[in-house]
Amino acid sequence: MRTYYRYKEGEAAAGSIVIKFYRSGDQIRGFIRKVTEPGQHDTVFSSEELQVNKAFLIADNKHREAPDTPIFVELTEGVRWNPAWGQLN
């Protein structure tokens, strides 16, 4: 089971992948971005909202490009971590 890290503004190094989960109606959706150097806009992968499992799949695929960089998760208001998704530190 994969370990993910709780995202906090300014703590993710350039190159890190961040999955942001939010509520869309009665469902949880996600966006994925790659953190860039300060002063630049983060790179967003797939401009459409993703289902949870698809967001994890894409993040895992992007992670292969930089396997030493952790994957961060940002939970917005009303979204709780589901232990079935993995471990959140």
RARA-V244860 format. One record per pair of residues at least 24 apart in sequence whose ideal C-beta (glycine too) atoms are under 10 Angstrom apart, sorted by the first residue. I is the first residue (numbers start at 0). J is the second residue. Records with the same first field share a line. If there is no record, write none. Layout:
I: J / J
This chain:
0: 82 / 83 / 84 / 85 / 86
1: 55 / 58 / 59 / 62 / 70 / 84 / 85 / 86
2: 69 / 70 / 85 / 86 / 87 / 88
3: 55 / 58 / 69 / 70 / 71 / 72 / 80 / 84 / 85 / 86 / 87 / 88
4: 69 / 70 / 71 / 72 / 86 / 87 / 88
5: 71 / 72 / 73 / 74 / 80 / 87 / 88
6: 34 / 69 / 70 / 71 / 72 / 73 / 74
7: 71 / 73
8: 73
9: 34 / 37
10: 34 / 71
11: 41 / 68 / 69 / 70 / 71 / 73
12: 36 / 65 / 68 / 69 / 71
13: 37 / 39 / 41 / 68
14: 64 / 65 / 67 / 68
15: 41 / 62 / 65 / 68 / 69 / 70 / 71
16: 42 / 44 / 57 / 58 / 59 / 60 / 61 / 62 / 64 / 65 / 68 / 69 / 70 / 71 / 72
17: 41 / 58 / 69 / 70 / 71 / 72 / 73
18: 44 / 49 / 51 / 54 / 55 / 57 / 58 / 61 / 70 / 71 / 72 / 73 / 74 / 84
19: 43 / 54 / 71 / 72 / 73 / 74 / 75 / 78
20: 49 / 51 / 54 / 72 / 73 / 74 / 75 / 77 / 78 / 79 / 80 / 81 / 84
21: 48 / 73 / 74 / 75 / 76 / 77 / 78
22: 75 / 76 / 77 / 78
23: 48
26: 50 / 51
27: 51 / 54 / 74 / 75 / 77 / 78 / 79 / 81
28: 53 / 54 / 78
29: 53 / 54 / 55 / 57 / 58 / 72 / 73 / 78
30: 54 / 73
31: 55 / 56 / 57 / 58 / 60 / 61 / 70
32: 58 / 61 / 71 / 73
33: 58 / 61 / 64 / 65 / 68
34: 68 / 71
51: 78 / 81 / 83 / 84
52: 84
54: 84
55: 84 / 85
